[in-house]
Each structure stands twice: as C-alpha cells, then as structure tokens.
Amino acid sequence: MAHAELDHLQACLIFALDTLRKEMDKSQLPPLSQQSLVAHPLDDSTKYLPSTGVFEARRLSLACLGELKNLIQSPLDKCMEERFSGYGVACTDTLIKTGIIDYLSDVPNPSQGVPAAELASKFELDSKKLIPILRCCAANGWVRETRDSSFALNRCSRTFIEGNAGRKLNFNMPGFMSIVETIPHWVTESDWKLSHSPEQTAFQIALKTPLLAFSWVVENPDILVPIADHLQVFGDMSTPSIVADYPWERLQTPVIVDCGGGEGGLISSILDAHPSFRGIVQDMENVAALTSSIMEERRPHDIESGVLKVEAHDFFQPQPRIGNEYSFVLRHIMHDWPDKEAAMILGNVARALGPKSRVLIVDMVAIPNVDSTTPTSIKSLSLGSEAKGPDYRIPSHFGSASRIVSGSSMHMLTMINGCERSLREWEKLVKGCGLCITNVYPLRAHTSIIECALDTRALL
C-alpha cells in the first residue's frame, strides 16, 4: 500500500536533517543537545548569524516536522492541544516570575535536578501546584524531569535566565488573554467588526479603554521598560542578517535615516560594519531624549563628529530629511498600522526622496498558505549542486516554521488593526505612495528587506 504523503515527508525530513548536520559541521558548530548546560550558538539570533545553509536546513526540518504532525496527529488531539496551549505560556511565566529559573541555574549540580518539594519550600509555594506546572514546561521542552518530581534546566531554558535575550522577549501585555478571548466577539458581533481603525480593536474592547494601544502603554509606565526590552530583542533578532544580507555597498546615499529607530541599535550595527555611512536615528521626543543619552555614552566620537545624530520626529509628520543625500529604514513600523495609516507614514518618506534614495522596509512578508514545492529552498540546500533537489511537497509558507509570522499578524490585528502583509499587499501599498519595489531581500530571520524607490513611471 502506498503512503505517498508520509513517504515524501519522511524523505524530505531525512534530507533536511542530513543537510543540517553537514552545514553545522562546515560552520564548526557543536552538536545540538538538550542535556547541555551551556547555550548553543544557534540559540541566540541576536548574537549569532547562521550560514544560509544552516538557516535553510533548519527551516525545512521544522516545516517537515510540522507537516508530519499535521498528517499523523488526531484532529481531536490537535484541538485539545491547541486549547491547552495558553497554559504553557502561563507555566513558563510562573517559573520566571517566581525566580525558579534563576535558582535552577545556580544550584551546585544543575544537571541532577532539584526536587519540587525543595523548590516549593524555597519559594513558599504548594508542591501540588508546582509539579503540574513544571511538567507542563517539560512537555513543552523548557525543563527536564531528571527523576520523579525533580527538575533541571535544559539548554533552551537558559535563555530565560536573568540577563539573557529570552528573559526580555518573554513579555505579555497585561490583559493579553482577555484580548485573545475577545477576538471572536470583535470579528463577528461587535459594532467594530468591519472597522479598520487602530482605535477600534479587540484591545480597546478587552481593556475597556478608548486609547490607542501605544497611548495606553504610555499611560501605564510600569510596563514601559519591559515592553521596550521586548521590542529591543525582537528587533535585534534580525539585526545581524540585516547588516550581512543587504548589499549596503550599492546604496548611493551617504546618510541612512532610521525612522522610529528606538535606542539606535540597528543604526549602530550598520555604522560598525559600514563606516563610510553617516546615520540619523529618528523617534518620538521622549524616546529621542533617551537615545541621545545612550549614544553619547556608547558612541561619543560619532556624536561629536556628526557621524551619528539623534533627532525627534513623528513619522506622521512630513519628513524633514529631503533629497538624494538620504535613504530611510523602517523596521517593524509598517506592520503596526492599518493601510490608511501605513500609507501616511510611507507617503511622508516618499515625498522626501531623491532619485538615488531608497526606502528599506524591514518587515515580515506573509506567504499565502498554499501547498507547493519549494525548489528554491531545496536548491539552496544543495550546496551549489546543479542537480535538482527532490520534488517534496512542503507548504510555500514552510508550515510550522512560519508560525511566528502568522502569530505576529494576529497580534498586530488585535492590538491595532495592523497585519503582516503579503508581497501583493506590499506592492499595492508601495505603489499607492508613488514608489515601486526594486528588490526583496530575504533575511536569515523571519523578516525581509523590501527595497523601494521613486516610481519614475508614475512621474511621467
């Protein structure tokens, strides 16, 4: 009896894993192990940029695993697992907020594990509640149960230790679960179900506020620092690839303006790698003031020499930097806004461009969830071979490997009526602002660089 789909996915997974091993060896990376007491270089994309081969092989492996699970798992089990997924988030948060993660990292013999009873006594908790929480984390791959009711950190959970990237990234907006629960009502029954306004979303309904999400954050200063840390790490995850995978040497403008550039991490990395450029960080007045003090401390010579400037600017207002001298970066800005507001932001930049200027939109490109072969990705895995790779059926959006894109799109939708746009949607938005897409550069991250320029045909 033929098991075509199962056989194809099995062969594809074997191919992807074999390629991953070869590419890791070529990059001199250590073997992956959940038992390891130290982080693996691949664990932190803010610090380590994998080779293209490693990145593609890992993505294809995850896609195969996801499609295998979809093929094999009972729909009823899948339904139950999905319903229970929110508990996993709460359990991880509990281990972080109680301090259990940091405690497990500091014990004399961390690989042996610590009895739940000891953890309960140390943190004044109920072990009857703590054990199911720890086992939920173990099932999700965050800790190990070394013996009955004793638990230890694994390699992945080390990202949650104080000072590490995962600790900062692991932030949930207060009321997040309520916002999620509100989605069906908002989409199907509310007076706002057809609205695209950023002030008429599930966020406003759930939190019972008339405020825009960004305004609400400003009104709640207790979450300003954690949300800033979260956004910083979220941006930093793509920074190494932005610097390495875009052909900066082809840019014909001497100045790069980072619109909504936050604390200046991206422009700093670009200037470090390409010192011939000058940089400007633009953001709202309160953010610009903080960024100025940070840059004066970290890059005093660049500030004094004028290589780097920080200035207050609201991107809903006309762009003051005009002409051929400037190119502009918009990272994780456009997905925050519905089409109307996104067009206002991009239009303000477009009206400031010269013929040599470029706009670099750094955002996710949502790929339609259709079944298709992936010859491009398989070819890139073939290590330069001219032979065509096996014709395996993997979704064009890489299935499970694209969950961050689809999840981010839902988050932007519920918070501010934004979304992650498909290439067709990007083309429509860009064209409406008098621009054209000159190239799209896929990154070794979940984002791409959408390079735009003035549409000279529109000017004729």
Salt bridges, closest charged atoms under 4 A:
ASP18 OD1 - ARG21 NH1 2.73
GLU23 OE2 - LYS26 NZ 3.54
ASP43 OD2 - ARG155 NE 2.76
GLU56 OE1 - ARG59 NH2 2.77
GLU81 OE2 - LYS69 NZ 2.52
ASP102 OD2 - ARG167 NH2 2.99
ASP126 OD2 - LYS129 NZ 2.97
GLU145 OE2 - ARG135 NH2 2.90
ASP148 OD1 - ARG135 NH2 2.95
GLU162 OE1 - ARG167 NH2 3.10
GLU189 OE1 - HIS185 ND1 3.38
ASP245 OD1 - ARG444 NH2 2.46
ASP272 OD1 - ARG299 NH2 2.96
ASP302 OD2 - ARG299 NH2 2.93
GLU311 OE1 - ARG321 NH2 2.70
GLU325 OE2 - ARG278 NH2 2.65
ASP336 OD1 - HIS335 NE2 3.19
ASP339 OD1 - ARG421 NH2 2.94
ASP363 OD1 - HIS335 ND1 3.62
GLU420 OE2 - HIS335 ND1 2.65
ASP455 OD1 - ARG457 NE 3.15
